[in-house]
């Protein structure tokens, strides 16, 4: 931020829906201050993002053109296979005929945005001529339970021998997650276009081809 201040640079800060913690307001809008356990196992991530937004706010007041976007769960091709988020985990497990690990009863909800929609939203945000701090939610307001996601992925990979297994729910794991994107619609004229099923098909095709490539490389070695 200091470098941006000295060079009069425009800055994008990629924040996250984690600033809302385990929300008591649903869906989550930008004015909601969140419900975060400051001493819990997720606090480093949650509070790190929250204090980063505070830095942005302070430098915005000093004249830096900084823009804060709160990104909700995003997926797509080229994700790091060790990313750890639910979609890449499920796709890898299903393609590898491993059990899909669902935490708790799987009734916790998430909203999944395909990467192309996120990129479009960020581009529109940064293209605004007038500096606008935000924050602005970017996410897909379609809401699914984790169990629904697991079943859909298995349906899209019909040859998989995977089953669904249930593990204990981690502490402070959010029960509901859904963005209110009214601000993005109003300010950016943006909303996501890619449905979950369509996005998952693209991601599964990519991961399947990637597995074939890795297998071929191992055989050569």
C-alpha positions as a Markdown table, in Angstrom:
| # | Residue | x | y | z |
|---|---|---|---|---|
| 1 | Unk | 0.0 | 0.0 | 0.0 |
| 2 | Unk | 2.9 | 2.4 | 0.7 |
| 3 | Unk | 4.4 | 1.6 | -2.7 |
| 4 | Unk | 1.0 | 2.3 | -4.3 |
| 5 | Unk | 0.7 | 5.6 | -2.4 |
| 6 | Unk | 4.2 | 6.8 | -3.6 |
| 7 | Unk | 3.6 | 5.8 | -7.2 |
| 8 | Unk | -0.1 | 6.8 | -7.4 |
| 9 | Unk | -1.0 | 3.2 | -8.5 |
| 10 | Unk | -4.4 | 1.6 | -8.7 |
| 11 | Unk | -4.7 | -1.4 | -6.4 |
| 12 | Unk | -7.0 | -4.4 | -6.3 |
| 13 | Unk | -7.3 | -6.2 | -3.0 |
| 14 | Unk | -8.6 | -9.7 | -3.2 |
| 15 | Unk | -10.5 | -10.2 | 0.0 |
| 16 | Unk | -12.8 | -13.1 | 0.7 |
| 17 | Unk | -16.2 | -14.2 | 2.1 |
| 18 | Unk | -14.3 | -15.4 | 5.1 |
| 19 | Unk | -14.5 | -11.9 | 6.5 |
| 20 | Unk | -18.1 | -12.8 | 7.3 |
| 21 | Unk | -17.1 | -15.7 | 9.5 |
| 22 | Unk | -19.9 | -18.1 | 10.4 |
| 23 | Unk | -22.6 | -15.6 | 9.4 |
| 24 | Unk | -25.8 | -14.8 | 11.3 |
| 25 | Unk | -27.1 | -12.8 | 8.3 |
| 26 | Unk | -28.1 | -14.6 | 5.2 |
| 27 | Unk | -27.3 | -13.9 | 2.4 |
| 28 | Unk | -24.3 | -11.8 | 3.3 |
| 29 | Unk | -24.2 | -8.2 | 2.1 |
| 30 | Unk | -21.2 | -5.9 | 2.2 |
| 31 | Unk | -22.6 | -3.9 | 5.2 |
| 32 | Unk | -22.7 | -7.0 | 7.4 |
| 33 | Unk | -19.8 | -7.0 | 9.9 |
| 34 | Unk | -19.5 | -10.7 | 10.3 |
| 35 | Unk | -19.4 | -13.3 | 13.1 |
| 36 | Unk | -15.8 | -14.3 | 13.5 |
| 37 | Unk | -14.2 | -16.2 | 16.4 |
| 38 | Unk | -11.0 | -14.3 | 16.9 |
| 39 | Unk | -9.3 | -17.2 | 18.8 |
| 40 | Unk | -10.6 | -20.2 | 16.7 |
| 41 | Unk | -8.7 | -22.4 | 14.3 |
| 42 | Unk | -9.9 | -20.3 | 11.3 |
| 43 | Unk | -9.1 | -16.9 | 13.0 |
| 44 | Unk | -5.7 | -16.4 | 11.2 |
| 45 | Unk | -7.3 | -16.5 | 7.8 |
| 46 | Unk | -10.5 | -14.6 | 8.8 |
| 47 | Unk | -8.8 | -11.9 | 10.8 |
| 48 | Unk | -5.9 | -11.6 | 8.3 |
| 49 | Unk | -8.4 | -10.7 | 5.5 |
| 50 | Unk | -10.3 | -8.3 | 7.8 |
| 51 | Unk | -7.2 | -6.3 | 8.9 |
| 52 | Unk | -6.0 | -6.2 | 5.2 |
| 53 | Unk | -9.3 | -4.4 | 4.4 |
| 54 | Unk | -8.6 | -2.0 | 7.2 |
| 55 | Unk | -5.2 | -1.1 | 5.6 |
| 56 | Unk | -7.0 | -0.6 | 2.3 |
| 57 | Unk | -9.5 | 1.8 | 4.0 |
| 58 | Unk | -6.7 | 3.8 | 5.6 |
| 59 | Unk | -4.8 | 4.3 | 2.4 |
| 60 | Unk | -8.0 | 5.0 | 0.5 |
| 61 | Unk | -8.4 | 8.0 | 2.8 |
| 62 | Unk | -4.9 | 9.1 | 1.9 |
| 63 | Unk | -5.9 | 9.1 | -1.8 |
| 64 | Unk | -4.9 | 5.7 | -3.0 |
| 65 | Unk | -7.2 | 4.3 | -5.7 |
| 66 | Unk | -7.7 | 0.9 | -3.9 |
| 67 | Unk | -10.6 | -1.4 | -4.6 |
| 68 | Unk | -11.7 | -4.3 | -2.4 |
| 69 | Unk | -13.5 | -7.3 | -3.7 |
| 70 | Unk | -14.8 | -10.0 | -1.5 |
| 71 | Unk | -14.5 | -13.2 | -3.4 |
| 72 | Unk | -16.8 | -16.1 | -2.7 |
| 73 | Unk | -15.9 | -19.8 | -3.4 |
| 74 | Unk | -14.4 | -20.0 | -6.9 |
| 75 | Unk | -13.4 | -23.0 | -9.0 |
| 76 | Unk | -12.2 | -23.9 | -12.4 |
| 77 | Unk | -9.5 | -25.5 | -14.5 |
| 78 | Unk | -5.8 | -25.1 | -13.4 |
| 79 | Unk | -6.7 | -25.0 | -9.7 |
| 80 | Unk | -3.8 | -26.3 | -7.6 |
| 81 | Unk | -4.5 | -29.9 | -6.9 |
| 82 | Unk | -3.5 | -29.3 | -3.3 |
| 83 | Unk | -5.8 | -26.3 | -2.9 |
| 84 | Unk | -7.9 | -28.1 | -0.4 |
| 85 | Unk | -11.2 | -26.5 | -1.3 |
| 86 | Unk | -14.2 | -28.7 | -1.6 |
| 87 | Unk | -14.7 | -28.9 | -5.4 |
| 88 | Unk | -11.1 | -29.8 | -6.3 |
| 89 | Unk | -11.1 | -32.3 | -3.5 |
| 90 | Unk | -14.3 | -34.0 | -4.6 |
| 91 | Unk | -13.2 | -34.0 | -8.3 |
| 92 | Unk | -9.8 | -35.6 | -7.5 |
| 93 | Unk | -11.4 | -38.1 | -5.2 |
| 94 | Unk | -14.1 | -39.1 | -7.7 |
| 95 | Unk | -11.6 | -39.4 | -10.6 |
| 96 | Unk | -9.3 | -41.5 | -8.4 |
| 97 | Unk | -12.2 | -43.8 | -7.1 |
| 98 | Unk | -11.6 | -42.6 | -3.6 |
| 99 | Unk | -14.4 | -41.8 | -1.1 |
| 100 | Unk | -15.7 | -38.2 | -1.2 |
| 101 | Unk | -15.1 | -36.8 | 2.2 |
| 102 | Unk | -18.1 | -34.8 | 3.5 |
| 103 | Unk | -17.7 | -33.0 | 6.8 |
| 104 | Unk | -20.7 | -33.1 | 9.2 |
| 105 | Unk | -24.0 | -34.1 | 7.7 |
| 106 | Unk | -23.2 | -32.2 | 4.5 |
| 107 | Unk | -26.1 | -29.8 | 4.9 |
| 108 | Unk | -23.9 | -26.8 | 5.2 |
| 109 | Unk | -24.3 | -24.6 | 2.2 |
| 110 | Unk | -21.9 | -23.0 | -0.2 |
| 111 | Unk | -22.1 | -20.9 | -3.4 |
| 112 | Unk | -19.7 | -21.7 | -6.2 |
| 113 | Unk | -18.5 | -19.3 | -8.9 |
| 114 | Unk | -16.7 | -20.4 | -12.1 |
| 115 | Unk | -13.4 | -18.6 | -12.7 |
| 116 | Unk | -14.5 | -16.9 | -15.9 |
| 117 | Unk | -17.3 | -15.1 | -14.1 |
| 118 | Unk | -14.9 | -13.9 | -11.4 |
| 119 | Unk | -12.4 | -12.5 | -13.9 |
| 120 | Unk | -15.1 | -10.6 | -15.7 |
| 121 | Unk | -16.3 | -9.1 | -12.4 |
| 122 | Unk | -12.8 | -8.0 | -11.5 |
| 123 | Unk | -12.1 | -6.5 | -14.9 |
| 124 | Unk | -15.3 | -4.5 | -14.7 |
| 125 | Unk | -14.5 | -3.3 | -11.2 |
| 126 | Unk | -11.0 | -2.2 | -12.1 |
| 127 | Unk | -12.3 | -0.4 | -15.3 |
| 128 | Unk | -14.4 | 2.0 | -13.2 |
| 129 | Unk | -13.0 | 5.5 | -13.9 |
| 130 | Unk | -13.9 | 6.8 | -10.5 |
| 131 | Unk | -12.2 | 5.3 | -7.5 |
| 132 | Unk | -14.6 | 3.1 | -5.5 |
| 133 | Unk | -13.3 | 1.4 | -2.4 |
| 134 | Unk | -16.1 | -1.1 | -2.0 |
| 135 | Unk | -16.0 | -3.7 | -0.7 |
| 136 | Unk | -18.0 | -5.5 | -3.4 |
| 137 | Unk | -19.1 | -9.1 | -3.2 |
| 138 | Unk | -18.3 | -11.3 | -6.2 |
| 139 | Unk | -19.9 | -14.7 | -6.1 |
| 140 | Unk | -22.7 | -16.9 | -7.4 |
| 141 | Unk | -25.9 | -16.5 | -5.4 |
| 142 | Unk | -27.0 | -20.1 | -6.3 |
| 143 | Unk | -26.8 | -22.0 | -3.0 |
| 144 | Unk | -26.0 | -25.7 | -2.7 |
| 145 | Unk | -25.4 | -28.1 | 0.2 |
| 146 | Unk | -22.1 | -29.8 | 0.2 |
| 147 | Unk | -23.9 | -33.1 | 0.0 |
| 148 | Unk | -25.7 | -31.9 | -3.2 |
| 149 | Unk | -22.4 | -31.0 | -4.6 |
| 150 | Unk | -20.9 | -34.4 | -3.9 |
| 151 | Unk | -23.8 | -36.2 | -5.5 |
| 152 | Unk | -23.7 | -34.0 | -8.6 |
| 153 | Unk | -20.0 | -34.6 | -9.1 |
| 154 | Unk | -20.5 | -38.3 | -8.8 |
| 155 | Unk | -23.3 | -38.1 | -11.4 |
| 156 | Unk | -21.0 | -36.2 | -13.8 |
| 157 | Unk | -18.3 | -38.9 | -13.4 |
| 158 | Unk | -20.5 | -42.0 | -14.0 |
| 159 | Unk | -17.6 | -44.5 | -14.1 |
| 160 | Unk | -16.4 | -43.5 | -10.6 |
| 161 | Unk | -16.5 | -46.2 | -7.9 |
| 162 | Unk | -16.3 | -43.6 | -5.2 |
| 163 | Unk | -18.8 | -43.4 | -2.4 |
| 164 | Unk | -19.6 | -40.6 | 0.1 |
| 165 | Unk | -18.1 | -40.8 | 3.5 |
| 166 | Unk | -18.8 | -38.5 | 6.5 |
| 167 | Unk | -16.3 | -37.0 | 8.8 |
| 168 | Unk | -16.7 | -34.8 | 11.9 |
| 169 | Unk | -17.4 | -31.1 | 11.2 |
| 170 | Unk | -14.4 | -28.9 | 11.9 |
| 171 | Unk | -14.8 | -26.2 | 14.5 |
| 172 | Unk | -16.2 | -22.9 | 13.2 |
| 173 | Unk | -16.9 | -24.3 | 9.8 |
| 174 | Unk | -19.5 | -21.9 | 8.3 |
| 175 | Unk | -23.0 | -23.4 | 8.2 |
| 176 | Unk | -24.3 | -21.1 | 5.4 |
| 177 | Unk | -22.5 | -19.1 | 2.7 |
| 178 | Unk | -24.3 | -17.1 | 0.0 |
| 179 | Unk | -23.4 | -13.7 | -1.4 |
| 180 | Unk | -25.8 | -10.8 | -1.8 |
| 181 | Unk | -24.6 | -9.4 | -5.2 |
| 182 | Unk | -27.0 | -6.4 | -5.4 |
| 183 | Unk | -24.0 | -4.0 | -5.2 |
| 184 | Unk | -22.2 | -5.7 | -8.1 |
| 185 | Unk | -25.3 | -5.6 | -10.2 |
| 186 | Unk | -25.8 | -1.9 | -9.5 |
| 187 | Unk | -22.2 | -0.7 | -9.7 |
| 188 | Unk | -20.7 | -3.1 | -12.2 |
| 189 | Unk | -23.7 | -4.3 | -14.1 |
| 190 | Unk | -22.3 | -7.8 | -13.4 |
| 191 | Unk | -23.7 | -11.1 | -12.4 |
| 192 | Unk | -22.4 | -14.7 | -12.9 |
| 193 | Unk | -23.5 | -16.5 | -16.1 |
| 194 | Unk | -22.1 | -20.0 | -15.7 |
| 195 | Unk | -24.2 | -22.6 | -14.0 |
| 196 | Unk | -22.6 | -25.0 | -11.6 |
| 197 | Unk | -23.2 | -28.1 | -13.7 |
| 198 | Unk | -21.6 | -26.5 | -16.8 |
| 199 | Unk | -18.6 | -25.3 | -14.8 |
| 200 | Unk | -18.1 | -28.6 | -13.2 |
| 201 | Unk | -18.1 | -30.4 | -16.6 |
| 202 | Unk | -15.4 | -28.1 | -17.8 |
| 203 | Unk | -13.3 | -28.6 | -14.7 |
| 204 | Unk | -13.8 | -32.4 | -14.7 |
| 205 | Unk | -12.7 | -32.6 | -18.3 |
| 206 | Unk | -9.6 | -30.6 | -17.5 |
| 207 | Unk | -8.7 | -32.7 | -14.5 |
| 208 | Unk | -9.3 | -36.0 | -16.4 |
| 209 | Unk | -7.0 | -34.9 | -19.2 |
| 210 | Unk | -4.4 | -33.7 | -16.6 |
| 211 | Unk | -4.5 | -37.2 | -14.9 |
| 212 | Unk | -3.9 | -38.9 | -18.3 |
| 213 | Unk | -0.9 | -36.5 | -19.0 |
| 214 | Unk | 0.6 | -37.2 | -15.5 |
| 215 | Unk | 0.2 | -41.0 | -16.0 |
| 216 | Unk | 1.9 | -40.8 | -19.5 |
| 217 | Unk | 4.8 | -38.8 | -18.0 |
| 218 | Unk | 5.3 | -41.4 | -15.3 |
| 219 | Unk | 5.4 | -44.2 | -17.8 |
| 220 | Unk | 8.1 | -42.3 | -19.8 |
| 221 | Unk | 10.2 | -41.9 | -16.7 |
